[in-house]
Amino acid sequence: MRQTRVVQLIELLRQNPQAEHTVAAFPVRNGLPEGIEETVAAFANMPEGGTLLLGITQDSDTYTVTGVSYPEEVPAALATAVRSTIVPAPQLGEVTTVIVEDKAVVACTIPPQSKESKPFRIGAQGPAFIRSAAGNFRLSFEEEHFLKDSAATISADRAPVLAAQVDKDLDEELLERYLNRQIASSIRLRKASKEEQLLRTNVLADEEGHPTVAALYALGKHPQQFLPHLGLSVAAKAPVKGSSQLRATDARRLSGPLPDLLDQGMKWINQHVASTITLRYGDNKDFPELPPSAVREVLTNALIHRDLSAASVGRLTEVLKLPEQLLITNPGGLWGLSTSALGKVGSRPRNPILYSMCMAVATEDGKLVVDNPASGVPSTRQAFQGVYSTPPEFTDGVVSFQVALTSASEFTSEQLRWLATLPGAKSLSATQQQALLTMREEGELTNRQFREQVSIDSAQARTELQDLVSAGLAEVVGAGRATAYRLASADSPSPTPQQTRPIAGEPLQRSRRTGFATAPRPEFKSATSTQPTTSSASPTRMASLGNTPGAAATPNPAHSASPVSTNSSQPRRTRKRSAYISTEDKRRIIIETLRNAGKPLSKSELLQASSLSFGQLTPILSALIKGDVIKMEDPFPRSRNQRYMLAD
């Protein structure tokens, strides 16, 4: 693992402690840290593995590089500990030592493991763990079945419901609609008896008249009479006046067959999702807080692809509406693919019989539950383009799968006015708008930085950025690994008609933990500077060092409100990278800024006064609010007039 990647992972933990879902940090004093084997086993049980960082000390939400004294001894010691403790022993990936902040840090990758080997336990008969943002989570005996089922051919939707009867407990209208669709596609089924039709189409599980789980769930009169966990739990959380806490409101437990759950769930969500007035290029337009088509798609998937095995008994599909997000969670993790492959490769449904039935039954509005197979994730991502600048986030927790839909966000009026001056502004995707604003505020944007902001691969990022170049909105500086993009200057050659092509954004992802900077940031000389240095430190160490944390910020001349230089005779400036600022220094800067102001400040005022970037300010501000160090003037977190002040 490269030194730059390790630095990024450390900063990821500092900016977003929730990243412990995929990265774990340990201090190393005398030998391997206690409990590291448990974390290795937990990562091995996760669909996409994880990364260990040794030589990092965590104090609350602060991560400090403390280093490893004898890094050369770690690989052998870790391999021995894993082989002697974890059953079966998982495959370890690359173990590397890099220099960060002048100290040795050891990074170890735990790659995805064979599904047939799971669960990985601490000892032959010991517990199994998975990884979550809160650390390691011990699985119960029932939950271990989620790991085992991920490697097996699942047939839970074909199982009989022994207490139910087809002639008494299925809805005749739903059953008739499903049978008609099946019969229409098969000459032999048309000639069969009614009982054989029911058996051949998986309505009947046996000749005793018991329905399958799929039939009862999709076509039943009241499936929860026999399978109470096949309901839908909904709840909202609203801010408490005068506090940053949230309280639960309007919690319900919905019941009925799957089409009814979808109907009722959408009605409940619509009651709690507002219409937002959003400024777009000088026009006031109404946008729903969340795109209805995406919400329906995600809820449909959660109801259909939930786990139906005995391991899920007692677990309902859940909908939780927060002030800024809608969280939809179903029992059971992804089956047959990883989150990184969602929407990119074909997949098999976890419950194929149930899925087939849902292609034949409809909701109250006459729309089929499943009307466009295999298009769910791409269409959901596409629905979040434009005003919805934060795309859906998918989290596979092994025992559950969650989709987070973030409410419509908007750029500031000043930013929108600037974007509106650009040629072809209305055809820019939200991610391209973000890229241009980042170039405007930060001076330059690399492919890597853009990928991290919007969570896409290198090829997609290159296409997005090259589209901006082709449209004459950006220009390329540097070459090879030093390639970067900045706003096109006045003396840049205009694209020829052959070079220009429409900007058509693909459905891209953006991490909630990142954003574009809106204020000047501290600077330091690039490690590639040609100026001589008197330091004897190695190039690797030098690349990890910037100005002293907490040093005074120097306004960058590249932070210009104008996208184009007005004096082409002036030499072009080279953008300098931002210095590293520790979490503690960021806390101090924010607190001192508010104390010196002597009055509540908006976030934009905080950004300007503190010289921190959006990505530096936001997570620390949230942590200070949770710690009751800072309080909000308005109890509603997303208030447009929100201001922040020191707590009494």
Residue pairs with C-beta under 8 A, 6 or more apart in sequence:
1 51
1 94
1 96
1 98
1 107
1 109
2 98
3 98
3 99
3 100
3 540
3 543
3 544
4 543
5 107
6 53
6 98
6 100
6 105
6 107
7 100
7 544
8 452
9 19
9 23
9 51
9 53
9 107
10 25
10 53
10 56
10 63
10 65
10 100
10 105
11 580
12 19
12 23
12 513
13 19
13 20
13 23
13 25
13 53
13 56
13 58
13 63
14 61
14 62
14 63
14 582
14 583
15 513
15 514
15 615
15 616
15 619
16 513
16 619
17 61
17 133
18 133
18 513
19 133
19 513
20 131
20 132
20 133
20 134
20 135
21 131
21 132
21 133
21 395
22 48
22 50
22 51
22 131
23 50
23 51
23 53
24 39
24 43
24 50
24 51
24 52
24 53
24 131
25 53
25 56
25 57
25 58
25 63
26 33
26 36
26 39
26 52
26 53
26 54
26 55
26 56
27 33
27 55
27 56
27 57
27 58
27 66
28 54
28 55
28 66
28 67
28 68
28 69
28 74
28 106
31 77
32 74
32 77
32 78
32 81
33 54
35 136
36 52
36 78
36 81
37 81
37 82
37 85
37 86
37 122
38 122
38 129
38 136
39 50
39 52
39 129
39 131
39 136
40 52
40 78
40 82
40 86
40 90
40 92
40 110
41 86
41 90
41 120
41 121
41 122
41 128
41 129
42 50
42 129
42 130
42 131
42 136
42 137
43 49
43 50
43 51
43 52
43 110
43 131
44 86
44 90
44 110
44 113
44 118
44 120
45 113
45 118
45 119
45 120
45 128
45 129
45 130
45 131
45 139
45 147
45 398
46 112
46 130
46 131
46 396
46 398
47 112
47 150
47 333
47 334
47 338
47 339
47 396
47 398
48 112
48 338
48 339
48 340
48 396
49 93
49 109
49 110
49 111
49 112
49 113
50 109
50 110
50 131
51 107
51 108
51 109
51 110
52 106
52 107
52 108
52 109
52 110
53 105
53 106
53 107
54 68
54 74
54 105
54 106
54 107
54 108
55 65
55 66
55 67
55 68
55 71
55 100
55 103
55 104
55 105
55 106
56 63
56 64
56 65
56 66
56 105
57 63
57 64
57 66
58 64
61 583
61 623
62 582
62 583
62 584
63 583
64 582
65 100
65 101
65 103
65 105
66 103
67 103
67 104
67 105
68 74
68 97
68 103
68 104
68 105
68 106
69 104
71 97
71 104
71 105
71 106
72 97
74 95
74 97
74 106
74 108
75 95
75 106
75 108
78 92
78 95
78 108
79 92
82 89
82 90
82 92
83 89
85 122
85 123
86 120
86 121
86 122
87 120
87 121
87 122
87 123
87 124
87 126
88 117
88 120
90 110
90 113
90 117
90 120
91 111
91 113
92 108
92 109
92 110
93 108
93 109
93 110
93 111
94 107
94 108
94 109
95 106
95 107
95 108
95 109
96 106
96 107
97 104
97 105
97 106
97 107
98 104
98 105
98 107
98 540
99 105
99 538
99 540
99 541
99 544
100 544
101 544
101 545
102 537
102 541
102 544
102 545
112 338
113 120
115 150
115 151
116 151
118 147
118 148
118 150
118 151
119 128
119 139
119 144
119 147
119 148
120 128
121 127
121 128
122 128
122 129
127 138
127 139
128 138
128 139
128 144
128 147
129 136
129 137
129 138
129 139
130 136
130 137
130 139
130 147
130 397
130 398
130 399
131 137
132 397
139 146
139 147
139 399
142 310
142 311
142 313
143 311
143 399
144 311
145 309
145 310
145 311
146 307
146 311
146 332
146 333
146 398
146 399
147 398
149 307
149 309
149 311
149 332
149 335
150 333
150 335
150 398
154 309
154 335
154 350
154 351
156 213
156 307
156 308
156 309
156 310
156 351
157 212
157 213
157 214
157 217
157 308
157 351
157 352
157 353
157 354
158 202
158 205
158 212
158 213
158 214
158 353
159 205
159 212
159 213
159 308
160 205
160 206
160 210
160 211
160 212
160 213
161 205
161 210
161 211
161 212
161 213
161 216
161 226
161 227
162 210
163 226
164 210
164 211
164 216
164 220
164 225
164 226
165 209
165 210
165 211
166 175
166 198
166 203
166 204
166 209
166 210
166 211
166 215
167 209
169 211
169 216
169 220
169 221
169 222
169 225
169 226
170 203
170 211
170 215
170 216
170 219
170 220
170 221
171 219
171 220
171 221
171 257
174 218
174 219
174 257
174 259
174 361
175 203
175 215
175 219
177 360
177 361
177 362
178 201
178 203
178 218
178 219
178 357
178 360
178 361
179 197
179 198
179 201
179 203
180 360
181 359
181 360
182 189
182 197
182 201
182 360
183 189
183 190
183 197
189 197
189 200
189 201
192 200
195 204
195 207
198 204
199 207
202 212
202 214
202 215
202 353
202 356
203 211
203 212
203 215
203 219
204 210
204 211
204 212
204 215
205 211
205 212
205 215
211 219
211 220
212 353
213 227
213 308
213 354
214 308
214 351
214 353
214 354
214 357
215 353
215 357
216 223
216 226
216 227
217 223
217 227
217 230
217 257
217 258
217 308
217 354
218 257
218 258
218 259
218 354
218 357
218 358
218 361
219 257
219 357
219 361
220 257
221 257
222 255
222 256
222 257
223 230
223 255
223 256
223 257
224 230
224 231
224 255
224 256
229 312
229 313
229 314
229 315
229 316
229 331
230 308
230 316
231 253
231 254
231 255
231 261
231 316
231 317
232 253
232 254
232 255
232 261
232 264
232 265
232 303
232 316
232 317
232 318
232 319
233 251
233 252
233 253
233 254
233 316
233 317
233 318
233 319
234 250
234 251
234 252
234 253
234 254
234 265
234 268
234 269
234 318
234 319
234 320
234 321
235 248
235 249
235 250
235 251
235 252
235 318
235 319
235 320
235 321
236 248
236 249
236 250
236 251
236 272
236 320
236 321
236 322
237 246
237 247
237 248
237 249
237 320
237 321
237 322
237 323
238 246
238 247
238 249
238 323
239 245
239 246
239 323
239 635
239 636
239 637
240 246
240 247
240 635
241 635
242 635
243 635
244 625
244 626
244 628
244 631
244 632
244 635
244 637
246 322
246 323
250 268
250 272
252 268
253 316
254 260
254 261
254 264
254 265
254 268
255 261
256 264
258 303
258 304
258 354
258 358
258 361
258 369
259 358
259 361
259 362
259 363
259 369
261 303
261 317
262 296
262 299
262 300
262 303
262 363
262 369
263 363
263 364
265 299
265 303
265 319
266 292
266 295
266 296
266 299
268 319
269 295
269 299
269 319
269 321
269 326
270 292
272 321
273 288
273 289
273 290
273 295
273 321
273 326
274 288
274 289
275 286
275 287
275 288
275 289
276 286
276 287
276 288
276 289
276 407
276 408
277 284
277 285
277 286
278 284
278 285
278 286
278 287
278 387
278 408
278 410
279 410
279 413
279 416
280 387
280 416
281 416
281 419
281 420
281 425
281 426
282 416
282 417
282 420
287 387
287 408
288 408
289 407
289 408
290 326
290 388
290 405
290 407
290 408
291 383
291 384
291 388
293 379
293 380
293 383
294 379
294 380
294 383
294 384
294 392
294 405
295 326
295 405
297 376
297 379
297 380
297 383
298 328
298 376
298 380
298 392
298 403
298 405
299 319
299 328
300 358
300 369
300 370
300 376
301 330
301 376
301 403
302 317
302 328
302 329
302 330
302 401
302 403
303 317
303 330
304 349
304 351
304 354
304 355
304 358
304 369
304 370
305 330
305 332
305 335
305 349
305 350
305 351
305 401
306 312
306 317
306 330
306 331
306 332
306 350
306 351
307 315
307 330
307 331
307 332
307 350
308 351
308 354
309 332
311 331
311 332
312 331
312 332
315 331
315 400
316 331
317 328
317 329
317 330
317 331
318 327
318 328
318 329
318 330
319 326
319 327
319 328
320 326
320 327
320 328
320 329
321 327
323 407
323 636
323 637
323 638
324 406
324 407
324 637
324 638
325 404
325 405
325 406
325 407
326 404
326 405
326 407
327 402
327 403
327 404
327 405
328 402
328 403
328 405
329 400
329 401
329 402
329 403
330 400
330 401
331 399
331 400
332 350
332 399
332 400
332 401
333 396
333 397
333 398
333 399
333 400
333 401
334 342
334 396
334 401
335 348
335 350
336 347
336 348
336 350
337 345
337 347
338 396
339 394
339 395
339 396
341 347
342 377
342 394
343 376
343 377
343 378
343 381
346 374
347 374
349 355
355 370
355 373
358 368
358 369
358 370
359 368
359 369
359 370
359 371
359 373
360 368
361 368
361 369
362 368
362 369
363 369
372 379
377 394
378 507
380 392
381 391
381 392
381 507
381 508
381 509
382 507
384 390
384 391
384 392
384 405
384 507
385 391
385 429
385 430
385 505
385 507
385 508
386 429
386 430
387 408
387 409
387 410
387 430
388 406
388 408
388 409
388 430
389 409
389 410
389 411
389 430
389 431
389 433
389 434
389 510
390 406
390 409
390 510
390 512
391 507
391 508
391 509
391 510
392 403
392 404
392 405
392 509
393 403
393 404
393 406
393 509
393 511
393 512
394 401
394 402
394 403
395 401
395 402
395 403
395 404
404 512
406 512
407 638
410 416
411 419
411 433
411 437
412 518
412 604
415 437
418 437
418 440
418 561
418 563
419 425
419 428
419 433
419 436
419 437
421 563
422 428
422 436
422 473
422 563
423 471
423 472
423 473
424 471
424 473
424 502
424 503
427 502
427 503
427 504
428 436
428 503
428 505
429 464
429 503
429 505
429 506
429 508
430 505
430 510
431 453
431 454
431 464
431 505
431 508
431 510
432 464
432 467
432 468
432 503
432 505
434 453
434 454
434 510
434 515
434 516
435 445
435 450
435 453
435 464
435 465
435 468
435 474
435 485
436 468
436 473
436 474
436 487
436 563
437 516
438 445
438 449
438 450
438 453
438 516
438 517
439 445
439 474
439 485
439 486
439 487
440 487
440 560
440 561
440 563
441 516
441 517
441 518
441 519
441 559
442 516
442 517
442 521
442 558
442 559
442 575
442 578
442 613
443 486
443 556
443 558
443 559
443 573
443 575
444 477
444 484
444 485
444 486
444 558
444 575
445 465
445 484
445 485
445 486
446 483
446 484
446 485
447 458
447 461
447 462
447 465
447 483
450 461
450 464
450 465
450 485
451 457
451 458
451 461
452 511
452 514
453 510
453 511
453 514
453 515
453 516
454 461
454 508
454 509
454 510
454 511
455 508
455 509
455 510
455 511
456 464
456 508
456 509
460 506
460 508
463 506
464 505
464 506
464 508
465 474
465 485
467 501
467 503
467 504
468 474
468 485
468 503
469 475
469 476
469 485
469 488
469 495
470 495
470 499
470 500
470 501
471 495
471 500
471 501
471 503
472 488
472 492
472 494
472 495
472 500
473 487
473 488
474 485
474 486
474 487
474 488
475 485
475 486
475 487
475 488
475 489
475 492
476 483
476 484
476 485
477 483
477 484
477 485
477 486
478 484
482 528
484 575
486 575
487 563
487 564
488 563
488 564
489 564
489 565
489 568
489 572
490 564
490 565
490 566
490 568
491 565
491 568
513 615
513 619
514 615
515 614
515 615
515 618
516 614
517 613
517 614
517 615
518 604
518 607
518 608
518 613
518 614
519 559
519 607
519 608
519 610
519 611
519 612
519 613
519 614
520 553
520 554
520 555
520 556
520 559
520 611
521 553
521 556
521 578
521 579
521 611
521 612
521 613
521 616
522 546
522 547
522 551
522 552
522 553
522 554
522 578
522 579
522 581
522 611
523 547
523 553
523 554
523 556
523 576
523 577
523 578
523 579
524 546
524 547
524 576
524 577
524 578
524 579
525 531
525 576
526 576
526 577
527 539
527 542
527 543
533 542
535 542
537 545
546 577
546 578
546 579
546 580
547 579
549 579
549 580
549 581
549 582
549 585
550 581
550 582
550 585
550 588
550 589
551 579
553 611
555 611
556 575
556 576
557 573
558 573
558 575
578 613
581 589
581 612
581 616
583 620
586 612
586 616
586 617
586 620
587 620
587 623
587 624
589 610
589 611
589 612
590 606
590 610
590 612
590 617
590 620
590 621
590 624
590 630
591 624
591 629
591 630
591 646
593 601
593 606
593 609
593 610
594 601
594 606
594 630
594 644
594 645
594 646
595 646
596 609
597 605
597 609
599 645
600 633
600 643
600 644
600 645
601 609
601 643
601 644
601 645
602 641
602 642
602 643
602 644
603 617
603 618
603 621
603 642
603 644
606 612
606 617
606 621
606 644
607 613
607 614
607 617
610 617
621 630
621 644
624 630
625 631
625 632
625 644
628 647
629 646
629 647
630 644
630 645
630 646
630 647
631 644
631 645
631 646
631 647
632 639
632 642
632 643
632 644
633 642
633 643
633 644
633 645
634 641
634 642
634 643
636 642
